[in-house]
Amino acid sequence: MSEKMPKARLRVRRLAQRRANPHRPLFRVGANTLSLRMLEEGMIILGDTGSGKTSTAIALAIRVVCGAPHFGGGCFIATKPGDKDAYLSILKKIGREHDVIVVGPDGPGINLADYILHRPEGGGIRDMLVTLEQLAQVAQRFRGAHSQGDIFWSVQGGEVHRHALELMQAATGRWSIPLLAQIIREAPGPDTTAEQLADSVVSKHLYKAVTDPAIPLPEYDLLRIRSYFQTTLGKMDHRTRSGVLASAMLPLFELLSGPLHKAFSSTTEIVPDLAWTANRILLIDWPIKTYGATGALASAIWKLLFMRAVEARCTRTYPNTVLLLNDECHLTMLGQGIENDFQSTARSARCVSCMATQNINAIISSIDGANAREAAFNWLGNLKNRFILSSSCPDTADYIGRMVGKSLQTRRSGGRNWGFVTNQGNSSGVSGSVTHSSSGSSYTTGHSWSSNRGFSTSAGGNAGWSQVVEDIIRPGTFGRNFRTGGPDNNFKVDGLLFRPSYRFRETGANFTLFTMDQRKVLS
């Protein structure tokens, strides 16, 4: 059935550009139209290497979304060395190249702690604590750091962060990653003498918070902070204290030196909010193939900051849609539900998430934990617009088959037979006799011959049908029948678009097969 299905032609030409209405048709897939509001429900592009993901599907997403009248800005994650130039080339064709800010090792940086403290929307200690907790998960994901696998250490590390941040804010009026690390490292312990305690950075900041505070705190808060550092943490068992401090330092190690220190712990030159306050496109250029784990960590931190800022923004003040674009998304996948939590509310935050990867297994392998498979499918379930290109992965084909579903299909069978039989025979004989008598003799002779020939024909046939429940799309179709573009395929890229609760006219179901022309997408 799949090989005879009608295919839709995916039109690159954008529609309805006169009015900035996200519900109006944006582009066509055959006889069907999709709007920006529909794309805000998320996009996932699955396809093998060389299937046309970047050159066709992602290029189309950039042209359609970034060229829409209701689009603001976004955040593009460049995971490969050539991604930056490819994205800039596409943006240039729609007149958005001047809105791009390239963020890389030599580009503008952000003081992560100070930004969260003074962020116009959200911010505060609670937001910083959540960010530090998520940074610890990111560090575990990309550096292989170990958090000892117990929620106790995470909670206790968060308590250290909370009291240190409150102390910094009261004494200096600002936050600093290096100062936060110094407070944690020099926190009083069981063996700290009175002289060392008086000379410690904790005591100096406590004294300033009491005598000359930048932001005054109530007396009971100051007493609580002093009691925590001098008693709760200060008299804790050596082994327990070491584990707590190690957990507290986990999200800070990478930000204290090297290129990440300049990028996230120095001065603030750029913030994620520019994507909607100034309609700028942040191009995060830390290619993982060039910078390794450092690039992955930097890209993941920017992705995390952008996601948290998008969730906190006021869409009444800034209603324009933004785009989070992440090719090879399995390389920068955030851990333990961060991605899924964001995607579940991205539509209300008016953010189009465009994710691309090779197959299902790449996503599963990028998620930590015993329930990685369930978490991967849960995340995929929140990305409503699913573009499937050529794929030879059996698990991906099985997932798509189950996603599209089965139907009652009729199978016809029949046969025909025909036969021809010929037979032929001959027979002959000779006979004679001699008779003697008194009157003389006589004789007789005889000869006989006969022949026969015959033939017969037979013909017959049978026909029947049966009904069976089978996959609507056979798994082998994705790797066998889908073209991957380039000169060998006349620059045609085939794919399948699935969207829940939507009926495509070509199939009468919630999916359709389509063909894209690379030359038109990139023209």
KOLNU-633918 format. One record per residue (C-alpha): residue number from 1; residue in one letter; x, y, z. Coordinates in Angstrom, 3 decimals, m for minus. Layout:
N
nr/rest/c1/c2/c3
NUM/a/X/Y/Z .
...
end
This chain:
523
nr/rest/c1/c2/c3
1/m/0.000/0.000/0.000 .
2/s/2.800/2.388/0.843 .
3/e/4.405/2.213/m2.570 .
4/k/1.193/3.292/m4.315 .
5/m/0.286/6.119/m1.976 .
6/p/m0.017/9.592/m3.454 .
7/k/2.839/11.929/m2.619 .
8/a/2.454/15.575/m1.710 .
9/r/4.702/18.243/m3.145 .
10/l/6.161/20.357/m0.397 .
11/r/6.046/23.978/m1.506 .
12/v/8.745/26.278/m0.245 .
13/r/6.820/29.412/m1.154 .
14/r/5.502/30.995/2.021 .
15/l/1.885/32.062/2.282 .
16/a/m0.011/34.796/4.076 .
17/q/2.788/37.264/4.731 .
18/r/0.575/40.313/4.851 .
19/r/m0.669/39.857/8.387 .
20/a/1.364/38.797/11.399 .
21/n/m1.080/36.101/12.434 .
22/p/0.542/32.851/13.657 .
23/h/m2.636/30.913/12.854 .
24/r/m2.663/31.782/9.164 .
25/p/m1.220/29.270/6.638 .
26/l/2.564/29.466/6.463 .
27/f/3.497/26.879/3.831 .
28/r/1.954/24.006/1.922 .
29/v/2.512/20.282/1.914 .
30/g/0.537/19.188/m1.126 .
31/a/m3.046/20.282/m0.567 .
32/n/m2.437/20.835/3.161 .
33/t/m1.332/23.997/4.940 .
34/l/0.666/24.331/8.156 .
35/s/0.783/27.460/10.294 .
36/l/3.448/28.870/12.591 .
37/r/1.228/28.026/15.545 .
38/m/1.221/24.381/14.464 .
39/l/5.011/24.368/14.180 .
40/e/5.235/25.714/17.737 .
41/e/4.179/22.236/18.817 .
42/g/7.678/21.062/17.927 .
43/m/9.514/19.448/15.017 .
44/i/11.695/16.350/14.914 .
45/i/13.612/15.335/11.795 .
46/l/14.855/11.744/11.616 .
47/g/17.071/10.469/8.822 .
48/d/20.342/8.725/8.075 .
49/t/23.533/10.611/7.351 .
50/g/23.207/11.948/3.816 .
51/s/19.414/11.678/3.767 .
52/g/18.941/15.433/3.304 .
53/k/18.290/16.505/6.898 .
54/t/20.518/19.571/6.957 .
55/s/20.477/20.544/3.291 .
56/t/16.730/20.172/2.862 .
57/a/14.552/19.714/5.962 .
58/i/16.474/22.032/8.294 .
59/a/17.038/24.558/5.514 .
60/l/13.291/24.563/4.868 .
61/a/12.549/25.038/8.582 .
62/i/14.897/28.032/8.747 .
63/r/13.434/29.627/5.624 .
64/v/9.830/29.089/6.655 .
65/v/10.053/29.986/10.348 .
66/c/12.656/32.776/10.207 .
67/g/10.959/34.307/7.180 .
68/a/7.537/34.397/8.821 .
69/p/6.156/37.855/9.685 .
70/h/5.406/36.771/13.254 .
71/f/8.972/35.531/13.918 .
72/g/11.309/37.250/16.346 .
73/g/14.709/35.578/16.795 .
74/g/16.138/32.347/18.052 .
75/c/19.044/30.197/19.112 .
76/f/20.852/27.943/16.600 .
77/i/23.230/25.283/17.935 .
78/a/26.090/24.593/15.496 .
79/t/27.357/21.103/16.315 .
80/k/29.470/20.574/13.180 .
81/p/32.257/22.848/11.833 .
82/g/30.306/23.716/8.662 .
83/d/26.981/24.471/10.348 .
84/k/27.689/28.170/10.941 .
85/d/28.363/28.927/7.285 .
86/a/25.393/26.817/6.172 .
87/y/22.997/28.645/8.502 .
88/l/24.361/32.056/7.545 .
89/s/23.928/31.227/3.869 .
90/i/20.272/30.299/4.344 .
91/l/19.562/33.349/6.519 .
92/k/21.182/35.592/3.920 .
93/k/18.676/34.420/1.304 .
94/i/15.758/35.610/3.445 .
95/g/17.433/38.851/4.537 .
96/r/18.110/37.906/8.167 .
97/e/21.914/37.610/8.102 .
98/h/22.357/40.997/9.828 .
99/d/20.311/39.789/12.819 .
100/v/22.818/37.039/13.634 .
101/i/25.169/37.196/16.620 .
102/v/27.851/34.490/16.496 .
103/v/28.611/33.205/19.998 .
104/g/31.809/31.196/20.209 .
105/p/35.180/31.015/21.997 .
106/d/36.169/34.390/20.523 .
107/g/32.697/35.898/20.617 .
108/p/30.701/37.750/23.263 .
109/g/30.292/36.155/26.675 .
110/i/27.807/36.167/29.516 .
111/n/28.289/36.300/33.278 .
112/l/25.948/33.446/34.013 .
113/a/25.415/34.163/37.723 .
114/d/25.000/37.919/37.335 .
115/y/22.600/37.454/34.412 .
116/i/20.310/35.187/36.412 .
117/l/20.362/37.559/39.392 .
118/h/19.375/40.617/37.351 .
119/r/17.247/39.001/34.660 .
120/p/14.174/41.182/34.025 .
121/e/11.792/38.224/34.038 .
122/g/12.348/35.586/36.682 .
123/g/15.756/35.485/38.299 .
124/g/16.468/35.286/42.008 .
125/i/17.995/32.631/44.210 .
126/r/15.458/29.968/43.331 .
127/d/16.162/30.347/39.616 .
128/m/19.923/30.241/40.233 .
129/l/19.582/27.094/42.349 .
130/v/17.594/25.367/39.622 .
131/t/20.170/26.455/37.025 .
132/l/23.063/25.135/39.132 .
133/e/21.253/21.834/39.629 .
134/q/20.724/21.510/35.892 .
135/l/24.328/22.512/35.210 .
136/a/25.403/19.645/37.468 .
137/q/23.364/17.274/35.309 .
138/v/24.947/18.760/32.176 .
139/a/28.422/18.291/33.658 .
140/q/27.618/14.665/34.434 .
141/r/26.382/14.167/30.889 .
142/f/29.367/15.637/29.032 .
143/r/32.277/15.191/31.419 .
144/g/31.369/11.862/32.974 .
145/a/31.355/13.428/36.436 .
146/h/29.853/11.338/39.177 .
147/s/27.349/12.704/41.665 .
148/q/27.447/9.582/43.847 .
149/g/24.000/8.579/42.654 .
150/d/22.051/9.685/45.731 .
151/i/19.570/12.528/45.990 .
152/f/21.071/13.312/49.418 .
153/w/24.204/14.763/47.831 .
154/s/22.200/16.837/45.379 .
155/v/20.029/18.294/48.152 .
156/q/22.988/19.026/50.423 .
157/g/24.933/20.599/47.553 .
158/g/21.920/22.810/46.876 .
159/e/21.912/23.910/50.526 .
160/v/25.549/25.008/50.230 .
161/h/24.660/26.985/47.093 .
162/r/21.650/28.599/48.749 .
163/h/23.519/29.923/51.786 .
164/a/26.561/31.002/49.745 .
165/l/24.383/32.914/47.267 .
166/e/22.449/34.635/50.041 .
167/l/25.740/35.625/51.697 .
168/m/27.195/37.011/48.450 .
169/q/24.042/38.930/47.613 .
170/a/23.852/40.544/51.039 .
171/a/27.550/41.470/51.179 .
172/t/28.263/42.492/47.578 .
173/g/24.884/42.845/45.850 .
174/r/25.965/40.536/43.011 .
175/w/26.799/36.936/42.245 .
176/s/30.018/35.541/40.893 .
177/i/30.918/31.965/39.943 .
178/p/34.581/32.350/41.083 .
179/l/33.486/33.845/44.433 .
180/l/30.878/31.118/44.886 .
181/a/33.581/28.499/44.331 .
182/q/35.916/30.277/46.773 .
183/i/33.255/30.313/49.522 .
184/i/32.628/26.589/49.032 .
185/r/36.331/25.682/49.005 .
186/e/37.188/27.785/52.053 .
187/a/34.105/26.922/54.106 .
188/p/35.049/26.292/57.770 .
189/g/35.501/22.674/58.784 .
190/p/35.905/20.697/62.035 .
191/d/39.642/21.418/62.115 .
192/t/39.387/25.138/61.373 .
193/t/41.044/27.244/64.095 .
194/a/39.628/30.473/65.467 .
195/e/42.242/32.506/63.584 .
196/q/41.485/30.696/60.316 .
197/l/37.762/31.184/60.891 .
198/a/38.186/34.916/61.466 .
199/d/40.311/35.247/58.325 .
200/s/38.038/33.105/56.097 .
201/v/36.119/34.542/53.155 .
202/v/32.882/33.406/54.847 .
203/s/33.567/35.466/57.994 .
204/k/34.611/38.514/55.974 .
205/h/31.425/38.460/53.963 .
206/l/29.324/37.853/57.081 .
207/y/30.940/40.887/58.721 .
208/k/30.223/43.044/55.683 .
209/a/26.637/41.744/55.427 .
210/v/26.074/42.871/59.027 .
211/t/27.983/46.180/59.121 .
212/d/27.796/47.463/55.534 .
213/p/25.364/45.344/53.510 .
214/a/24.788/45.929/49.822 .
215/i/21.341/44.343/50.214 .
216/p/20.259/44.197/53.887 .
217/l/18.900/40.919/55.211 .
218/p/16.771/40.365/58.323 .
219/e/18.739/39.457/61.426 .
220/y/17.326/35.933/61.567 .
221/d/18.543/35.271/58.015 .
222/l/22.054/36.419/58.936 .
223/l/21.992/34.165/61.998 .
224/r/20.803/31.247/59.892 .
225/i/23.601/31.746/57.354 .
226/r/26.270/31.984/60.077 .
227/s/24.878/28.933/61.866 .
228/y/24.928/26.912/58.667 .
229/f/28.567/27.604/57.796 .
230/q/29.936/27.435/61.333 .
231/t/27.798/24.634/62.775 .
232/t/25.831/22.585/60.234 .
233/l/28.552/22.433/57.587 .
234/g/31.470/23.332/59.846 .
235/k/30.985/20.409/62.262 .
236/m/29.891/17.844/59.710 .
237/d/31.739/14.524/59.532 .
238/h/34.818/14.698/57.289 .
239/r/33.634/12.129/54.764 .
240/t/30.102/13.504/54.586 .
241/r/31.391/17.067/54.318 .
242/s/33.743/16.106/51.477 .
243/g/30.871/14.546/49.542 .
244/v/28.655/17.583/50.078 .
245/l/31.328/20.037/48.942 .
246/a/32.171/17.878/45.913 .
247/s/28.501/17.876/44.927 .
248/a/28.370/21.667/45.350 .
249/m/31.489/22.149/43.193 .
250/l/30.323/19.835/40.407 .
251/p/28.564/22.494/38.257 .
252/l/31.356/25.041/38.827 .
253/f/34.583/23.256/37.904 .
254/e/34.379/23.840/34.152 .
255/l/33.485/27.535/34.549 .
256/l/36.549/28.484/36.596 .
257/s/39.256/28.290/33.921 .
258/g/39.895/28.059/30.201 .
259/p/37.538/29.184/27.450 .
260/l/34.417/28.442/29.498 .
261/h/35.529/30.912/32.178 .
262/k/35.671/33.696/29.595 .
263/a/32.395/32.580/28.058 .
264/f/30.332/32.282/31.256 .
265/s/32.148/33.861/34.228 .
266/s/33.582/37.193/33.040 .
267/t/31.490/40.071/31.670 .
268/t/28.006/40.046/30.181 .
269/e/28.016/41.143/26.552 .
270/i/25.054/39.135/25.308 .
271/v/21.923/37.592/26.831 .
272/p/19.369/35.069/25.488 .
273/d/16.605/37.663/25.843 .
274/l/17.902/39.442/22.726 .
275/a/16.071/36.795/20.692 .
276/w/12.745/38.502/21.466 .
277/t/13.663/41.952/22.805 .
278/a/15.736/42.751/19.687 .
279/n/14.720/39.904/17.331 .
280/r/18.303/38.635/17.139 .
281/i/19.433/35.122/16.205 .
282/l/22.105/33.695/18.515 .
283/l/24.311/31.298/16.562 .
284/i/26.127/29.171/19.150 .
285/d/29.325/28.230/17.350 .
286/w/31.076/25.706/19.621 .
287/p/31.347/22.770/17.175 .
288/i/31.633/19.541/19.115 .
289/k/33.802/17.985/16.422 .
290/t/36.298/20.822/16.981 .
291/y/36.132/21.533/20.724 .
292/g/35.068/18.111/21.994 .
293/a/33.464/17.921/25.438 .
294/t/34.168/21.623/26.056 .
295/g/32.152/22.527/22.965 .
296/a/29.356/20.164/23.963 .
297/l/29.225/21.660/27.451 .
298/a/29.249/25.250/26.150 .
299/s/26.501/24.482/23.619 .
300/a/24.436/22.726/26.271 .
301/i/24.793/25.651/28.720 .
302/w/23.613/28.154/26.097 .
303/k/20.776/25.821/25.176 .
304/l/19.804/25.574/28.849 .
305/l/19.962/29.355/29.358 .
306/f/17.869/29.961/26.250 .
307/m/15.244/27.412/27.264 .
308/r/14.919/28.831/30.786 .
309/a/14.724/32.400/29.467 .
310/v/12.035/31.422/26.946 .
311/e/9.956/29.793/29.672 .
312/a/10.211/32.917/31.852 .
313/r/9.455/35.573/29.219 .
314/c/6.121/37.373/29.021 .
315/t/4.472/36.491/25.708 .
316/r/2.036/39.390/26.053 .
317/t/4.902/41.855/25.991 .
318/y/6.938/39.874/23.444 .
319/p/4.471/37.789/21.404 .
320/n/6.792/36.924/18.519 .
321/t/7.675/33.284/17.959 .
322/v/11.285/32.194/18.541 .
323/l/13.164/29.202/17.114 .
324/l/15.421/26.742/18.929 .
325/l/17.326/24.860/16.218 .
326/n/19.525/21.894/17.115 .
327/d/20.905/19.618/14.413 .
328/e/22.499/16.408/15.738 .
329/c/20.519/17.088/18.906 .
330/h/21.656/13.861/20.566 .
331/l/25.113/15.460/21.002 .
332/t/23.739/18.271/23.202 .
333/m/20.825/16.496/24.848 .
334/l/20.258/17.749/28.392 .
335/g/19.668/15.208/31.114 .
336/q/16.977/13.885/33.429 .
337/g/13.860/15.381/31.928 .
338/i/15.106/18.935/31.241 .
339/e/14.385/18.643/27.520 .
340/n/11.026/17.002/28.041 .
341/d/9.914/19.532/30.667 .
342/f/10.700/22.374/28.285 .
343/q/9.079/20.798/25.257 .
344/s/5.868/20.073/27.146 .
345/t/5.304/23.844/27.546 .
346/a/7.186/25.216/24.499 .
347/r/3.963/25.900/22.600 .
348/s/2.606/28.223/25.293 .
349/a/6.022/29.954/25.343 .
350/r/5.728/30.386/21.552 .
351/c/8.935/28.588/20.759 .
352/v/9.428/26.349/17.725 .
353/s/11.799/23.517/18.682 .
354/c/13.405/22.055/15.570 .
355/m/15.464/18.985/16.470 .
356/a/17.264/16.654/14.063 .
357/t/19.129/13.393/14.555 .
358/q/19.844/10.117/12.775 .
359/n/17.602/7.646/14.548 .
360/i/15.781/6.651/17.703 .
361/n/18.782/4.849/19.187 .
362/a/20.897/8.008/19.034 .
363/i/18.356/9.740/21.280 .
364/i/18.084/6.829/23.697 .
365/s/21.864/6.545/24.069 .
366/s/22.112/10.256/24.921 .
367/i/19.768/9.966/27.914 .
368/d/21.103/8.680/31.216 .
369/g/19.216/6.393/33.562 .
370/a/17.452/3.056/33.575 .
371/n/14.350/4.506/31.904 .
372/a/16.197/6.085/28.973 .
373/r/13.996/4.412/26.364 .
374/e/10.778/5.578/27.987 .
375/a/12.196/9.081/28.438 .
376/a/13.186/9.234/24.759 .
377/f/9.721/8.252/23.554 .
378/n/8.141/10.661/26.023 .
379/w/10.255/13.484/24.574 .
380/l/9.439/12.469/21.006 .
381/g/5.763/12.448/21.888 .
382/n/5.938/16.167/22.672 .
383/l/7.310/16.970/19.209 .
384/k/4.128/16.862/17.158 .
385/n/5.481/17.493/13.638 .
386/r/7.641/14.505/12.714 .
387/f/9.572/14.531/9.448 .
388/i/10.977/11.116/8.526 .
389/l/13.556/10.930/5.737 .
390/s/15.501/7.932/4.436 .
391/s/16.306/5.661/7.379 .
392/s/17.874/2.227/7.515 .
393/c/17.554/1.855/11.300 .
394/p/15.180/m1.038/12.105 .
395/d/14.169/0.434/15.472 .
396/t/13.322/3.765/13.852 .
397/a/11.317/2.027/11.120 .
398/d/9.478/0.017/13.776 .
399/y/8.717/3.189/15.743 .
400/i/7.352/4.920/12.654 .
401/g/5.322/1.861/11.733 .
402/r/3.712/1.781/15.168 .
403/m/3.225/5.538/15.044 .
404/v/1.432/5.446/11.694 .
405/g/m0.493/2.331/12.735 .
406/k/m2.103/m0.633/11.013 .
407/s/m5.139/m1.041/8.809 .
408/l/m7.404/m3.786/7.483 .
409/q/m5.987/m4.612/4.054 .
410/t/m7.381/m6.906/1.360 .
411/r/m5.104/m9.499/m0.198 .
412/r/m6.193/m11.158/m3.465 .
413/s/m4.923/m14.504/m4.731 .
414/g/m5.607/m16.526/m7.863 .
415/g/m4.242/m18.982/m10.408 .
416/r/m4.776/m20.407/m13.919 .
417/n/m3.869/m23.773/m15.482 .
418/w/m4.110/m25.090/m19.061 .
419/g/m3.150/m28.446/m20.586 .
420/f/m2.958/m30.214/m24.027 .
421/v/m2.651/m34.000/m24.503 .
422/t/m1.946/m35.818/m27.840 .
423/n/m1.839/m39.616/m28.452 .
424/q/m1.188/m41.561/m31.650 .
425/g/m0.899/m45.335/m32.532 .
426/n/m0.405/m47.696/m35.530 .
427/s/m1.042/m51.484/m35.987 .
428/s/m0.554/m53.898/m38.952 .
429/g/m0.618/m57.662/m39.674 .
430/v/m0.254/m60.314/m42.430 .
431/s/m2.118/m63.718/m42.544 .
432/g/m2.223/m66.623/m45.027 .
433/s/m3.239/m70.340/m45.409 .
434/v/m2.636/m73.320/m47.821 .
435/t/m5.176/m76.142/m48.435 .
436/h/m4.473/m79.579/m50.131 .
437/s/m7.175/m81.891/m51.552 .
438/s/m7.493/m84.809/m54.070 .
439/s/m8.612/m82.465/m56.755 .
440/g/m5.742/m80.081/m56.372 .
441/s/m4.440/m77.416/m54.112 .
442/s/m5.495/m73.848/m53.237 .
443/y/m4.152/m71.043/m51.084 .
444/t/m5.323/m67.723/m49.686 .
445/t/m3.454/m64.721/m48.368 .
446/g/m4.570/m61.636/m46.368 .
447/h/m3.163/m58.332/m45.079 .
448/s/m4.604/m55.892/m42.526 .
449/w/m3.445/m52.398/m41.242 .
450/s/m4.991/m49.842/m38.885 .
451/s/m4.060/m46.366/m37.415 .
452/n/m5.501/m44.127/m34.661 .
453/r/m4.744/m40.614/m33.413 .
454/g/m6.398/m38.364/m30.788 .
455/f/m5.879/m35.257/m28.575 .
456/s/m7.546/m33.538/m25.635 .
457/t/m7.264/m30.098/m23.864 .
458/s/m8.086/m28.927/m20.342 .
459/a/m8.131/m25.461/m18.660 .
460/g/m9.020/m24.179/m15.210 .
461/g/m8.564/m21.308/m12.780 .
462/n/m9.154/m20.138/m9.196 .
463/a/m9.462/m16.810/m7.414 .
464/g/m9.869/m15.677/m3.816 .
465/w/m9.233/m12.856/m1.344 .
466/s/m8.549/m12.424/2.328 .
467/q/m8.428/m9.522/4.772 .
468/v/m5.497/m9.039/7.147 .
469/v/m4.346/m6.349/9.588 .
470/e/m0.923/m5.076/8.485 .
471/d/1.310/m2.001/8.792 .
472/i/0.125/0.861/6.623 .
473/i/3.748/1.706/5.861 .
474/r/6.072/m1.246/5.585 .
475/p/9.332/m0.786/7.552 .
476/g/11.559/m1.368/4.541 .
477/t/10.007/1.554/2.678 .
478/f/12.086/4.190/4.486 .
479/g/15.434/2.759/3.507 .
480/r/14.438/1.308/0.124 .
481/n/12.125/3.799/m1.558 .
482/f/13.017/7.206/m0.120 .
483/r/15.344/9.303/m2.280 .
484/t/18.137/11.263/m0.605 .
485/g/18.698/14.162/m2.986 .
486/g/21.782/15.049/m4.989 .
487/p/22.391/14.641/m8.737 .
488/d/21.805/10.885/m8.621 .
489/n/18.210/11.486/m7.465 .
490/n/17.599/14.628/m9.532 .
491/f/17.885/16.586/m6.242 .
492/k/14.656/15.038/m4.948 .
493/v/14.290/14.142/m1.262 .
494/d/11.422/11.900/m0.178 .
495/g/9.983/11.785/3.284 .
496/l/6.996/11.188/5.510 .
497/l/5.287/13.845/7.614 .
498/f/3.310/12.697/10.640 .
499/r/1.140/14.984/12.711 .
500/p/m1.287/13.702/15.380 .
501/s/m4.932/14.712/15.159 .
502/y/m4.522/16.104/11.650 .
503/r/m6.012/14.657/8.484 .
504/f/m3.935/15.018/5.337 .
505/r/m5.985/15.137/2.180 .
506/e/m3.743/12.831/0.141 .
507/t/m4.073/9.887/2.536 .
508/g/m7.107/10.714/4.654 .
509/a/m4.923/9.920/7.688 .
510/n/m2.557/11.731/10.051 .
511/f/0.456/11.289/7.785 .
512/t/1.460/11.949/4.211 .
513/l/4.364/11.139/1.924 .
514/f/6.065/14.141/0.345 .
515/t/8.867/15.093/m2.026 .
516/m/11.154/18.127/m1.662 .
517/d/13.361/19.648/m4.336 .
518/q/16.728/20.644/m2.878 .
519/r/17.307/23.248/m5.577 .
520/k/14.139/25.117/m4.671 .
521/v/14.721/24.909/m0.931 .
522/l/18.248/26.311/m1.241 .
523/s/17.483/28.832/m3.996 .
end
